[in-house]
Amino acid sequence: AGTGAFMAQHTGNSWQALADGALVTFDSDSADDCFDDDSCYDASTSIYTAPGTGVYLFWYAIFTANTDADNEFGFKVNDSSGTHEIQGASAATNKLTYASESGVYIQNGTQVVKLSVTDTLWIASRATSDFNEGESCWGGCRIS
């Protein structure tokens, strides 16, 4: 299996409101700096499928408004034990202030996780949240 390296973003550029647990969509793995080296990311579903058993590193940067203090996002994985959350970013603790504009933040999340071949991983809202799809991206790769 290859590294499964990818980076995805959204081709739209509007604010999206998400219900708790909703999938965060990123519909492009080929525009701008985006890529999908081993065809592991499905831009039509926004879900990554592990190409082999190993240790993976994933990250996201989600542009979100500070007017909604409950914005939270996290990684979800579906493995042999079922779908479960492995990491999340709290609006209060895991953000960077976007310097050029007041009132907005970039929430960042990074996770190292063991996956088995064909396990899937995606980003989901952990609360009722909003984000700007055109200013957000995520990616990852197998590291061992």
N, C-alpha and C positions, 0 to 999 in steps of 0.2 A: 504494500500500500504506500501511496505517496504521502506528502506532508498534509494534503488537504487544505493548503493555505488559501484564504479568500479574504476579500473585503467587499462589503455591500453597502449601498446607500439607497435612497428613494429618489425617483425621478421627479416626483411632485415637489411643491414648495409651499405647502399650506399647513395650517395648524390642524391637528387631529385630536379629538377627544376619545379616550379609551375607557372602557369599563374595567373594573378590577379583574385581572386574569386574562385580559385580551392580548392576542398576539400583536407585537409591534412589527409592522411590515417594512421591508426593505426590498424593493422590486428590481434592483439592478445590480449585477455583478460584472458589468462590462463598460459602464459609462465613466468618464473622467479617470480617476486613479483606481477604480474598482477592478477586481480580477477574481478568478476562480480557477486555480491551477489544475485541480484534479476533478472538476465537476462534482463537488461535494455539496455545494450550496444550490438550493432550488429557489430561484428568484420569484417563481410563481407562487410558492407557499411560504417563503421567508424562513425555511427550515434547513439546517445543516445536518448532513448525515456523515458520521465518522467512517472514513475509508478503511480503518483497521483498528485493532485494539491497541491502546497506548495512552499516553499522557498528552493532553491538549491544553493550549492557552487560548482563551477567548477574551475579548474586550468590547466595550461599546462606549460611544459618546453620544448622548441624547440631549438635544437642545430643548429646554423646557422653561416655562414661565415661573417666576417666583410668586405670582399672585395666587397660585394654587399650592399651598404648603404641603399637600398630600401626594404630590407627584413622586412615584416610586416605580422602579423597573428592576427586573432581575432575570437571571438565566433559568431556563427550565430544561430538564433533560428527561427523555423517555428511554428507560433501560429495562432490564428484565424484572425490576421491582415495580415498574409503573412510572407514571409521570411524577416528578418531584422537583421542587425548587432547590437550586444549589447555591444561589447567591443573589442578593438584592442590594439596591442602592437606595438608601433613605434620603428623602428630600432634605432633611436637616443635616446629614452627616457626610454625604458623598457627592459633593458638587464643586465646581469651579465657577467663579463669577465670570461671566462673559464681559470682557473689559470694554468693548466698544459701545455697549448699550446697557443702560440700567434696567433692572427688572427681569432679566433673563439669566438662565444658568445653563451650563453644560453638565449633566450628570454623567459620571464615569463609573464603569464597573470593569473589573478584571477578575478572571477566575482561571485557576489551573485545576483540571479535573481528569480523572481516569474515565475513558469511554471504551466500550466494546465495539467491535465492527457492527455497523448498521444502527448503533444508537443515534438518536436524533437530539438536537439542541436548538433552542430558539430563545428570543427575548420576549418577555411578557410584562404587562403592567402589573404592579403589585398593589395598586389602589386605583381609584378613579383618577386618571392622569391625563395631561395634555402634553403634546410635543410638536415641534416643527419637523415634519418629515424630510424636508429638503436640506436641513442643517444637521442631520443626524446620520450616524454610520456605525457599523460594527464589523468585526472580523475575527480571524483566529487561524490556528494551525496546530498540527501535531508536532510535539517537541521531543517525544521519545516513544 
